[in-house]
Amino acid sequence: MTRLSGRVAIVTGAGRGIGQSAAKLLASEGAAVVVNDLGVAMDGSGNDTGPAHDTVAAITEAGGKAVANGADISDHAAAEDLIKTAIEQFGRLDVLVNVAGILRDRMVFNMTEQEWDDVIRVHLKGTFNTTKFASAHWRSLRDETAQNRIINFTSVSGLHGAPGQPNYAAAKMGIVGLTYSAANSLAKYGVTVNAISPGAATRMTDSVPADRRRAQTRTDDERSPDNVAPIVAYLASERSGWITGRIIHSSGYEVSLYNNPEPIVRLLNSGPWEADALAAQVERAFGPPLGRKP
């Protein structure tokens, strides 16, 4: 028996990179995996069934269970069919891992409407689509003792504001908000919802121009997407039922917990603020924590 024995997982974007590493580890831990991937280029163009089938082949050759699926998660109906595929193929669904995404990098003043829409559609709408249909299925079961999991993927691009990725950053922070909301709404149906912010060498990171990359001090082994998979496997397990609505960063051999947003300074008045008085108080109280000199 392994930690995920008997569980069924969907992993989107599982043909390459972090998604593939996660799918392979989940399968090695005993889960049956639906490997979803369109096999597109980094910008979302094209279509290739090869990567999904390659991941399935690697899993089955190692003795695991997996099926390939080429649904476009940004398509509402296709996302519903993806959820149905897991149930039809393996009889149930326990874990949804939302990794799939594309890039259309551009500075905000140069970005086209299409570049914005496409990235928001795949990342944010795609995560919503799969989450909606998975959660609707679990809600229909009315099992408060269930151990169901949604594991989303956010990014330091959004958490820290990458300047050349306004669409990607916005989508990834939208996923954070969706994670918080779904964690609060789905707990009664036995569902936990968390987000992982990964740091690994993938097609996405390799596509960033050299002059915009952060200086790398980690080895190739440390930057492997395989290092992100263990936290995915833990969150997919029944053991992780105590944690929900959180962001976890995984990079190299480090796993860390982000704090959820909360006020750090509060200003209270006995009545409506007068503009100059408020300005003075904001500068006095907010300035020091933000590094503003008196």
N, C-alpha and C positions, 0 to 999 in steps of 0.2 A: 504494500500500500504506500502511496506517495501523498504528498500534502494536498494535491488537487484531484485525487482519484475520484472519478464519478462526476466531476464538474464539466460544464460545457461553456466554452468561451468563444466570443467573436472578437477578432483583432482586425481593425481596419488599417490599411496601409501596411500590411504584413508581408508584402513581397520583397521589401528591402529594409535596410537600416534598423532603426529601433523597433519598428513593428515586427519585422522578421525575427529579431532577437527575442522579443517578448513571446511571440507565437511558439517558437521552438522551445523556450524554457517552460512555458505553460504546459506544452505537450509532454515534455520530459518529466514534469511533475504529475502527470496522470490525466490532465484535462484533454477532452476532445475539442479541437479548435477549428472554427470556420475562418479560413485565411482569406480576408477580403482585400483585393487590390486591383485597380484598373490598369496598372502598368503604364502610367502616363509619364511624360517628361516632367522636369521640375516645374515648368510653367503651366502644367495641366494639359498640355497638348498630347495628341496621339493616344494609342491604346495597345496594350500588349499583355496577353494572358500568361506569358512566360514566367514573370516573377512570382505570381501567386502559386503557380503549379510547381515551381522550383522549391518554394518553401514547403509545400505539401509533400513533395518527394523527399526532402530532407527529414521531415518529421516521420513519415511512414517508414523510411529506411532505418530510422532509429527505433522503430517499434511503436511509434505513437499513432494517434488517430487525428486525421485532418481532412478537410475538403476545401477546395478552392471556390472562390466566389468573386465575380467581377462586377458587382453592383456599384453604381455611381451613388455614393452616399449623399451627394448634394441634391439628388433627385428624391423627392418625398416618397413616391410610390416604390422606388427601387430600394430605399432604406427599409421600408416595411417588409419587402420581400426578403431582404437580408436577415431580418429577425426571424421570419418564418422558416428560412432555410435551416437555421440552427435547430429549431424545434422539430422540423420535419426529418432532418438527418440524424439527430441525436436524441430527440425526445424531450428536450428541455433547454433552458438557457439560464446560466448562473452569472456570467461575467461578460461585460461589454467593455472593450478597450478601444478608445477613440484616438488613433494615431494619425490617420491619413491627412495629408495636406499638400499645398503647393505654394510656390513663391512667385510674386511679381514685384520685385523690388524697384523702388523709385523714391526719390525725395518727394515730399508732400506737394511741393509747388510744381512738380513735373508729372505727377501721377495722373493717368487717365481714369475716367469713370469705369471703364471696363476692367482695368487692373485692380481697382478697388473692389468692384462687385465680385469678380471671380474669386479672389482670395477670401472675402467674407463668406461667399456662398459655400466654398468647399470646407473651410475650417469651422466657421460658426454655425452656418445652417446645417452642414453635414453632421456636426456633433449634436445639434438639436434634433435632427431627423432620427438618428439612431436611438438617441436617448428617449425620445417620445415613444417610439414603438416598443422598445424594450420595457420601459416603465409601464406602458399600457398593458403589456402582457403580464408583468408581475402583479400589477394592481388587480387584474382579473382573477388571479389565483387567491387573493385575500388571505395570504399566509404571513402573519406578523412574525413568525419564527424563522422565516426564510433568511438565507445568507447570500443575498444577491449583491452584485458589485458593478458600479460604473467607474471606470478609471479614464479620466480625460487627460489630454496633454495641453499644457500651456507653454509659455516660453519666457526666458529672460528678455527677449525682444519686447514683450509687452510689460513685464514686471519692472523693467529698468528703462524702457523707451528707446529702442534702436532707432536712430535718426533716419535711416534709409528704408525703413520697413513700416510705414504708418498703417498700411492695410493689414499686414501680418500682426503687428503689435496690437491693433484694435481688435482683431479677431481673437487673438489669444487672451486678451483681457476680457473680452466678451465671454469666452469659455470659462474664465474664473467666476464671473457673475452667474453663469448658468450652473456651474458646479455648486456654488453656495445655495442657490435657489432650489436645485434638485435635491441637495442633501437635506434641506429643511422639509421639502414636500414629500419625499419618498421614504423617510425613515419608518413611517407607520406600516409600510409594505415590505419591510425587511431589506431595504436597499441602502447601501452606503455609497456616497459619491465623493471622490477625491480627484485632485489634479496633480500631475507630475510635471515639473519643469526640468527638462533633461539638458545635459551637456555632453555631447558626443560627436564624433566625426561621422557625418552623414552626407548624403548628396546635398542637403540644404546648406550645411556649414561649408562644404567645399565650393558651393556656388558664390559665396560672399567674396568680393574682390580682396586680394591680399592686403591692400592698403587700408581696408576697413575692418580687418580681423583683429581681435585681441591677441596680444602676444601669447604664444603657447609655450608653456613650461612642462606640459604633461607628455608622457611617452605615448606611442601609438597604442600600446596595450591599455593604458589608462583612458584613452579617448574612444575605445571601442564601444559601440552601442550595446554590446553584451553586458556592460556594467550597469546599464539602466534596467535591464530585464529583472533582476532579483527583487527590486521594490515593486515592480508590477506583479510578480508572482506572489509576494506577500500580501499586497492589497487585494489580490484575487482570491485569497484563501479565506476559509471560514474564521481563521484566527484573528483577522483584522476587523472584526465587526465593531470594535470599540472606537474606531477612528472614522470620522466623516466630516465633509465640508472643509477639508484642509488642502494646502498646497505643499508638496514635498519636492525638494530639489535633489536631483541625482546626477552627479558628474564625477567621472573617474571612480575613485574609491571612496568618495564622500557622498553621504546622504544626509540632508538637512531639512529641518522643518521651518517653513515661513510662518511669520505671524499673520493673523487675519487683521484687516484694517480696523483701527480703533482710534478715537481722539487721543492726542498726546497733550494738548493744551485746550482749556475751555475758558471762554470769557462770558461772564454773566452780568447782566445789567438789571436794574429794578424797573426799567421801562424802555421805550424805543431808544435806539442809539442815535446820538447826534453825530454827523459825519466826521467832524474833526476829532471828536473824543474817541470815536471808534478807530480812526486811523492811528491815533497815538497809542491806543491800547494794543492794537494788532502788532504794531512795530515793537512795542515793549515786550509783549508776551510771546509772539510767534518768532520774532527775530532771532533770539539766542539759540533755540533748538535748530533753526535753519542756517545757522552760521553767520547771521547778520551782526555786524559790529554795532555797538551803541553809538 
